[in-house]
Amino acid sequence: MQANISLLGVSSCGAGGQTGLSGDYSLAEALTRVLAGAPCTWRIVDAQTVRIMAPAPVEHSPPPPAALVTEVLVTARKRPERLDTLPAGVSVISGEQLFATHAGDVRDTAGQLVGVLMTNLGPGRDKLMMRGLSDGAFTGRARSTVSTYLNDAPINYNAPDPDLRLTDVERVETVRGPQGALYGSGALAGVYRIVTNKPDPERLAAGLQTTAANTLGGSPSYEGDGYLNLPLAEGRAAARLVAYYDDQGGYLDNVSLRLSNVDSTSRVGGRAALGVALGDRWTLDLAAAVQRLNSRDTQYTTLLNSPGQRANQVREASNNDFAQAAVSLRGELGWADLTASTSYVHHDYASLYDATATPTTDRFSETGVDLGIFSEAARIRRVVQDVVLTSTGAGDVDWLAGIYGSVSQERTPSSLDILVTAATPALTAAAKPAANLTRVYNEERRDHLREIAVYGEGTWRFASGWSASAGARAFDSELTVRSTIVGAPPTQPRDVAEGRSFSGVSSKLSVQYEFASGPLVYGLFSEGFRPGGVNSANFFAVKPQRTTFEPDKLQNFEIGAKGRFLDRRLVVRVATFFDLWTNIQSDQYRNSGLAYTANVGDAEIRGLEAEAAYEWPFGLSLQANALFTTPRFTRTNTDFANQLGSGLPGAPRASGGLLARYDRPLPADLTLRLVGQASIVGPARLTFDPALSARTDTVIDAELLAEIVARRWSAGVFVTNPADSSSNTFAYGNPFTFGQVRQVTPQRPRTAGVRLATAF
């Protein structure tokens, strides 16, 4: 930490080794002394990165299993720090564990991370949640409660999670609780950060992976991905290329259209990165990522007596296309280290909904409507600049200071088309409204958002084992909205022009004590903030009191402890928290099916989270996590509702996960790897309305994997949902029939498959 050097792959040294170093050394001298006699070696990747590696295996000597319980360096607070010294709820999944557990996207990681949940509307349409801090199950104008980062850059605002595939990823980090002091608005419940593998200028490397699976009663699924690392310029630069494709077979049927397995999804994407050493003290990283995700239909059912079926007149297709370009400059100024990152995000997503035979469409025709199609889309362009200075060297005081700015343009068209004739032709997922469809509602909306902020944090080690930290972020944002709405009667054509501005300060305070033997206890206060916005969508003019929605704020009071015990084989982290959430923003749907955002009231949330991991010397490892929350509303916004239901919608009061892994050496330098994992998510309401009975079931997701692992290849089999459970994971799919027709999203049926991988 004093030298601001990231150490990668420390688990290669095994468990139980501890040493110290005091003095003035070059990096190479320090590494040589620290690792003298250790069963590992090292290689300097760049001015701020060192890779720790196991030595080349001796013939007939099987590779040691990678430890789950290991020293982890994270950058969750925008500077390198040891995981077990952070006064906050932080969890990490290494890239090796992502591969071993077949975790290919954000949803696959949720059970391994305490307090992390996702809705289940469908790939590319879901919301990420942490600590049960849910503002509702729907996605709209309210900013996401969890801020998702790809390396140093934020990639979401109010859009659904882009559902990036986790190919060639170094680690996933989560920081739970409001992070407004460092990350600003959008980090109300926490931060989810994907850290990719960086180009390595010292080693030519490549890897390939392919998977094939079959779902009971459904279509087959296929996945393939690969990476290539190319050293350039005699070790002064390197490029890394990543590509992937997957096609998830469907398993639901549409009886109205006479189609089977309609809910298939394809995803194709890739990344390119270039790292250049600009002398001994500066590095430049260029990166680009792109992904196209296309779901051919949604994954809910409506026929109670026919599980796995629904009767829609339209295939409710969706797409989520994401692209990002980023550049980061890192270097040493002597008195501080500088990181300057700039990113550009290009994010498009769109959805179709069946609005046939609903009160919404019937109002446009006295004789009834044979077909109704609602289409909504968003096209987001966003530029973000973040410059951070961090202190260097040893001392009693560490500090960080930064300046942040972003500009975004968002275009969100939506429309409703109807057909008032007999003999309606069935529409495919790719079909566009035919010429005989009548457009009865159309909105063209454009949002311009500008945000600037300055922030900082300092830590003072004021006594032996004791330290205190304080941080704050001063921010200012300005939103401009222009919207034009036209349509057939009874739609009221109108123009909307609104401007909003917000400013304030989010703060953070913590104190911690680290025992000489390593365990840590801490107390933390932190805040989060989301700006307000403007509602415009409606067939009629929006009521003045609902034209805008106000900012909401979350204050977090937390006490926690973490430590390593039993010869450092056992890791335990536990925290209890009390949150005050005022003026809660929530995305809702009107009875017409059109969306709006409201402030529903205030709540207090009490919670307890815990995670533990233990590693036996014979190759068995266990990990477990659990979250318990008890929310209570303390104020109801009577303009929204006279009464609120119990609990926050979409958030269960209890959830948890379990992961077991066993690595056994075999002859011929082979290893048998067995992995079993399960997660449980308790039941939850879907809305704030106590009169609506829509709620999810208790859901248990499980997966079993078995692999033979060699130094250069692996081959394995797996099965997900081995019990073939069909619990309702998300009681919502279509806003136009929600509350009128029971909507059920069942678990994917039992799926079995094989996976082959190689690396060289």
N, C-alpha and C positions, 0 to 999 in steps of 0.2 A: 504493500500500500504506500509506503514512503517513496518508492521509486515510480509509482504509478505503472507497474508492470502487471499485465494479465498473464496468469499461469494457467495454461490449458492442459487437460489430461492428467491432473494430479493423481487420479485413481490408479494410474499405471504403476505407482510406487507401492501399492497395497495399503494395508491398514496398520496402525500401531507405531509408525515412525514419526518421531518428533525431534526437532533440532532448532537451534537458534543461531543467530549471527550478529555480531556487533563490530563495527569498524567502518572504514572507508574503502570500498572495493568497486571495481568495475563490475558490470553485470555478469560477464563471463567468470570472473574470479568468484563472485558471490555464489553463482550456481554451482561451480565446481566444489566449493567448500560445503555448501548446504547438502549436496547430494553425494558427498563422499561416502562410499560404502553402501549406498542405497541400491535397491534392485531396479534402477531405472536410469535413464539418461535424459539429456535435454538438447534442444535446438532453438536458437533465437530466430523467430519468424520475422519480426520487425522491431522498431525502436521501443515498442510498448507491449510486445507479445512474445511469450516463450511457450513452446510446446514441450511438455514432459512426456516421455515415451518409454515403453518397456524395451529393453535391449532385444536384439534379434534372438528368437527362441533357439535353444540348443536342440539338436535332433532328438526326437522322441520325448520332448518336454512340452506338454500341453500348455496353451496360453492360460494365464490366470483369469478367473472371472472378474469382470469390472465391478468394483464395489458400488453399492447403492448408497452406503453411508460413507461420505468422503468430505474433504474440505472443499467448499465451493466459493468461488469468487464471482460476485454479481455486480452489475452496474445499474441496479434498479433505482438508485438515488443519483444517477448521472455521474458517478465516479466509482472506481473499483473499490469494493469493500467485501470483507468476508461475510458470508450469509449469516453465520451464527453470532455476529456482533451488531446486527442491525436492530434498532429499537422499533420494530414494526413487524407486521405479519407478512413474511416473504417466503415464497416457495419456488423451487426450481426443478425442472425436469431436464436432464441431460439429453444430448442427441443420441447417445448410446442407448438410453432407456426408451426414448421415443421409438427407435428401431426395434428393440427387443420386445416392446409391447404392441407393436404394429399400430402406433398412434399416427395417423396420417393427416389429421386436421384438428382444429380447435376442439370440436366435440369429443374427439377421442381422448383428449387430455383432461377433460373435466373431472372424471372420476379419480384421477391421480393428484389433483390439486384441491386442497381443502377450500370449501366454500365457493367453488366455481361451478356455475350452472349455465345451461343454454335452453332457450325455448326450442320448439320443434315444429315450426311452421314449414321448414324445408331447407335444403342446402341453399346458401346465399340469401336467406330471408330471415335468419334467426337473430336474436338479441343475446348478448353475453351479460351475465350477472355475477356479482360477487357478494358474499356475506348476507345473502337474502335481501339485499337492498334493491328491490324491484319497484320500478315506477309503473309497472303494468306489462301485459304480455304482448302489446301491439307496438309497431314501429311507426313513427310519424315525425312531427316537427321538433319534439323534444330531443335535446342532445343525449347521446348514449351515456349511461351511467358508468361504463367502463371504457377507458381510453386504450385502444389497441395500437401498438407500435410495431413497426418492422424496422429492426435495428434502432436508429436514432430518430426516426420520423413517425409522426402519428398518421394513421391511415383511415380513420373513420371520424365522422362527425355525428350526424343524425341518421346515417344510412345503416341498413342491416350489416352485420359482420360480413366481410367479403369472402370468408371461408377459404383462406389461402391454404394450400397443401403444404405440409411441413416436410418438405424434401430437402436434404442436405442442411439440416438445422443444427447449430451447435448446442442451443439450449432454449427453453422457454422459461421466462420469469414472470411471476405474478407478485404484485404488491397490493395488499388488501387494505381497505379503508380509504377515506378521502385523501387525495394527493394534490390538493389545490395549490399548495405552496410551491411545488416544483413543476407540476404538469398542467396546472390551470383547469379551466372548465372542461368537462367531459371525463374527469377522473374522480367523479363523486364517490364511486364505490371502489375504485382501484384502477390498476394498470396491468394490462396483459401485453407482454413484450416478447416478440419473436426475434431471436438473435441467430443470424445465419452464419455458416462457416465462411471465413474470410479467405481470399486468395493466399496461397502459400508459395513464396518465391523460392523455396528450397527443394520442393519435391513435386515430380510429375505423378499425378494420381488420377484415378477414375473409378467409377462404380456404377453398377447397373442393378436394378431390382424389378421383378415382375411378379404379379399376383393374379390368380384366377380363382373365382369363387362361384358357388351356386346357392341361391336362396330357395328354400322350400316353397313350392308353389309359385315361384317367380322366375325372372330372367337371370341369366348369368351376369357376373360382374368381372371387369378386367382392370388392372392397374399396371402402369409401367413408369419408371423414372430412372434418371441417370445424372451423373455429374462428371465434370472434367476439370482438373486443375492444371494450369500450364505456367511454369516458371518462365519469366521473360527478362531480358536485359541483364543477363549474368547475375541473377539473384537480386536485382534491385526492383523488380516488378513481377506481378503475376496476374493471371486472369483465371476466373472460375465461372464455368457455365453449368447451368442446371436446366433440365427439361423434364416434363412429366405429363402423363395423360391417365385419366381413369374414367370408366363408364360403369356407374352403379345401376344394375338392373332393377326394373320395377317389380312390384308384387301386389298392386291393387288393380281392381277392374272397374271399368265404367260400363254399367249395364245399359244405359241410355244410348251410348255411342257404339256398344257392342265391341269394346276394345279391352284387351287384357294387358296387365303389367304396364299401366299407363304412366307410372310415376318414376320413370328412369331419369338419370342425371348424368351429364358428361362434363368433364372438367379438363381443360388443357392449359398449360402455362409453362413459364420458365423464368429464369433469372440470369443476369450476366453481371459480373463484378470485376473491376480492375483495381488493383492496389499498387501504388507506386511509392517507393521510399525517396523522399526529397532530401537527401543528405542523411545524417545520423540522427536528427532530432525531429524531422517532420515527415508525415505520411499523408498521402492523398488517396481517398477511396471514391471510386465512381461505381454506381450500381443502378440497375434497372430491373424491374419485375413486371410481369404481365400475366394475367389469367383471365380466361373466359369460362364462365360456368353457365350451363343451360339445363334447366329442369323442364321436362316435357309436360309435367302436370304436377299438381299438389299431392300431398300424401295423407289426406284425411278421408274418412268414410262417413256415410250418412244413413245407411240402411241397417237398422238395428238387428233385423233377423237374418241378415246376410253379411257376416263379417268379411272385411276386405273388399267391400264393394260400395259404390256410390252411383247416383243417377243424375249426373250433370249434363247439361246441353252443350257445354263448351269445355275444351281442355284448357285448364288454368295454368298455362305455361308461364315461366319466369326466366329471366337471365340476370346475371350479375357479372359485369365485366370490369376488371380492375387493372390499372397500369400505374406504375410509379417510377420516377427517375430521381436519384439522390446523389449528392456529392458531399463528402465530409473531409475536412482538413483538420489534422491533429498535429500538435507540436509543442515544444518546450520553449518558454520565454525566459527561463532562468528563475524568475520569481513566481511563475505560475505555469500551468499547462492549459492550452487552448484547444477547444473543440468547437468547430463551426460547421454546421450542417444545414444544407438547403435541400428541400424536396418538392417535387411537383406530383400531385395525385390527379389521375384522370379516372373517374368512377362513374359508370353508367349501370343502372338497373331498372327493370321493368317487370310488371306483372299483369296478368289477365284474370278477371273474375267472372263467374257465371252470375248474372243479375236477372235471369229469366224468372217470370212468375213470382215476382216479389212486389210488395207495396210500392217500392221505389219506381219500378218501371211501369206498373199499372196506372200510375197517375198521369202518364203521357198518352193514354189511349182509353177510350170508353169501351172498346170491344176487347181489350186484353192484349197482351204482348206474348208472341210466340218465342222470342229470343231476346235476351239482353246481355250485352258484353260491356263490362267496365274495364278500362285500361288506365294504368297509372305508370309513370316513369320518372326517373330523376337522372340528370346529367350534371355531375359535380366536377369542377375544376378548382384545385386548391394549391397554393404555394405557401410553404412554411419555411421560416428562417429561425434558427436557434443557435445562439453563440454562448458558450459556457467557459468560464475560467475557474480552475480549481487550484487550491494551494498545493505546494510540493514540499518535500522534506519532512523530517521529524520535528515534533514540537507539541506543545500543549493545546494549540489551537489549529483547527482545520477550517477552511471556508470554501464556499462556492458562490459564484455570482453569474447571472445570465441575463440575456435580453432575448425576447421572443417576439415574432411578428408573423401574422398570416393574413392572407387575402383569399377569399373563395367566391366563386360564382356558381349558383345552383339554378338550373332550369327544371321545373317539375310540371310537365303537361299531364292532364288527365281528361278522360272523356267517357261518355256513356252512349252506346249505340243500341238501337232496338229495331226489331223486325215485327211488323204488325200484319202478318199474312199466315196462311196455313202452309203445311208441307215445308217446314223449315229444314234446310239442308244441314247436316252435321258439319261442324267446323273442326279441322285438325289443329294441332298446336301451333302450326306455322301460319294458319290462315289469317288473312287480314279482313276487316269488315268489307263485305261485298257491296256492290253499288246500290243494292236495294235496301241496305241498312240506313236508318235515319239517325243522325247524330242529334241527340236532344240535350246534351250538356257537354260543354267544353271549357276547360280552364287552362290558360297559359300563364304560368307564374315564374317570376325570376327573383332570386334573392342574391343580394350582395352583402357579404360580411367581412368586416375588417377587425382584427384583434391585435393589440400590442400589449406587452407586459415586461416588467423587470422583476427579477426574483433573486433571492439569495438565501444561504443557510450557513450557519457557523456552529462548530462543535468545540467545546472547552472541556479539557480533562483537568478538572479542578482539584482532584485528590486521587489517591491511589485507588484504582478500580472504578472511580466515579467520573462520569462525564455528563454534560448537558448540551442540548442542541436547541437552536431557535432558527426559524425560517419564516419567510413571508414572500408573497407575490402580489404586486400592485398591477392591476389590469384595467384595460379600457377596451370596450368593443362597440361597434356601430353596425346596425342592421338596417338595410333598405329593402323594401318589398314592393314589387309592382306586379299586379295580376289583372287579367281581363277574363271575364266570365260571360259566356253567351249560351243560348239554348232555346229550346221550344218551351212554350207555356206549360206548366206554371213557373219555369225557371225565370228568375229576374236578372236580366243582363246588367252588368255593372263593371266598373273599374275600381280596383283597390290600390291605394298608394299609402304606405305607412313607413315610418322610420322609428327605430328604437335605438337607444344608447344605454350602455351599462358600464359602471366602473366600481371598483372596490378593492379590498385587500383580503387575501386568504392567508391564514397563519398556521404555524406549527410549532409545538414545544414538546420536548422530551427530556427525560432524565433516566439514566441507567447506571447499574452497578454490575461489574463483571468480577466474579470471584476468581481467586488465584488459580483454582482448579479448572476454570473455563466457563461454568454456567453463568447466565446473564438474566437479570430481572430489569424490567423497564416500566415506565409510565409514559403515556403519550397523549397529547391533544393535537388534533388536526382538523382542518376544515376543507370542505369542497363546495363548489358553486357552479350553477348552470345559468346562463343568461336567459331572458325571456324571449318571446317571439310574437308572431302574427298569425292569426287564423283567417283563411279566406274561402276555403272550399265549402260550398253549400248551394242548394238550389235557390234558396232565398237569401236576402241580405242577412249577414251574421248579426246577432244581437250585439249592441254596443259593449255589454259587459263580457262578451266572449270574443270580441274582435282581437284582443291581445291576451297573452298569458304572461305571468310575472316570473322573475327568477326564483329558483329555490336554493336552499342552503342546507348543508349537512355538517353537524359538529360531532366529532368522534372523541370519546373519552375511553382510553384503553390501558389495561394493565396486562403485562405478559411476562413469560419466562421461557428460556430455551437453554439447552445444554446437551453435552455428550457425556455418557456414563458407561460403566462396565467396559473399561479399556477402550473407550471411544467407539464401541460397536453399537451402542444405543443412542439415538438422537430423539429428543423430545422437544416439541415446541407447543406452547399453549398460550392462549390469550382470551381474556374476557373483555367485552366492550359494551358501551352504552352510547347510543347514537340519538341525536335530536335532529329530526328532518322537518324543516319548516317549508310551507308553501309547496308541497310536493307537486311537481309537474307530471302529467300522465297523458299519453296518447290514447284517445278514445274514438269510438265511432258513433255518429248520430244514428237515429232510427232509419235514416235514408241509406246508410252504408258509407257515407262520406266521412272522412276523418277530421278530427280537430284535436287540439291540445288544451288541457284545463289544469288549473291548480285545484287539487282535491281537498287539501287540508294539511294538518301537521300530524306527525307520529313520533313515537319514541320506540327504539328497538334495543332490546337487551340480547346479548349473544355470547356464546362460548364456542371457540374453535380449538381443535387440537390435532396434531399430527405426530406420528412416531415412526421410526424405522429401526430395525435391528438386523444385524448380519452375523450369522454363525460362521465359524471358521471352515466348515465343511461345504460351503457353497450355497447355503440357503439364506435368503433374505426376505424380510416381511416389511411392508409399509402399510400404514392405516391412517385414515383421516376422518374427522367428523365435525359437523357444524350443527349447532342448536340455536334457534332464535325465537324470541317472543315479542312480536311487534304489537303495539297498541296505539290506536288513533287518539289524539288528544284534542283535536279540533277538526270540524267538518266545514268545508266551504259550502254554505247552503245554496249558493248559486249553481253549484255542480250537482249536489244531492242533499237530501235531508238526513240521510244515514249512510254510513259506509260499512261494508261487510268486515268480518274479522280477518285479520292478516293482510299482508301485502299481496296483490294478485301476481300469480306466476311464481311465487317464492314459497317453497315448503318450509315448515318449521324445523325440519331435520333432514340432513343428507350426509352421506359418507361414502368412503371407498376403501377397498382392500386390494393389495397387490402382493402376490407371492411369487418368488423366482428361485429356481434351483439350477445351478451350473455344476455338472459332474464331468470331470476329465475322462476321456475315453482313449483307447490305444490309437496310434497313428496320428497324434497331434489333433485329435478331434475333441469336441466338447458337446455334451448333451445339455440343452437348455430347455427347461420346462417353465412356463409362465401361466399363472392363473390370476385373473383380475375380475373384480365385481364392484359395482357402485349401486347405491340405493338412494332414491329421491322420494321423499314423502309426498303426500297429496297436497294440492294447492288449488285455491280458487283462481278463476281466470279474470275476474273483474272486481271492481270496487262495489258493484251493485249487490246488496244482500239478497235481492229477489231472484237473481239469475243463479241457476243451479250448476252451471258449467264449471267443472273442476277436473283436475287430473287424478289418476290413480297413483298408488304407491308403485314405483317402477324399479325393478331390479334388472340391470344390464350386466351381462357376464361374458367373458371370453376366455378360451383355453388355447394355448399355443405350445407346440413341441417342435424343436429345431435341432438339427445337427450343424455345428458351427466349426469351420476350419479357419485357418489363417486368412485365406483368400476368398472363401465362399461359405454360403450357408443355404440350407434347404429345410423347409418346415411345413407343417400343416396347422390349421387353426379352425376353430368353430366359435361363432358368436351366437348369443342367445341359445345356449344348448338346451334349455328347458322349453324352448319354443313358446315363450310367454307372449301375450298380446295385450298387455296393459295399455291404458289410454295415457299417452305421454304428453298430449297437448290437445285440449278440448276446443280447438278453434282451427278454422281453415278459410272461411269465407265471411266477410263482414256483412254481406247482403242477406244472408240467412242465419247469421249468428243470433242465438236466442229464440229462433223459430224452429230450426231443425237441429237435432242433437248431432254435433260434430265430434268425431273421435279420430285420433291419430294413433294407430296401433304401433307397437314395436315392429321392427323388421323381423320377419320370421327367421327360424334357425338357418344360419348360413355357414357353409363349410368351404374351405379353400386351401390352396397351396401357395407357398411363396419361395422364390429362388432369388438369391442375391450374390453378387460377386464384387470384389474391390481389388484394385491392383495399382 
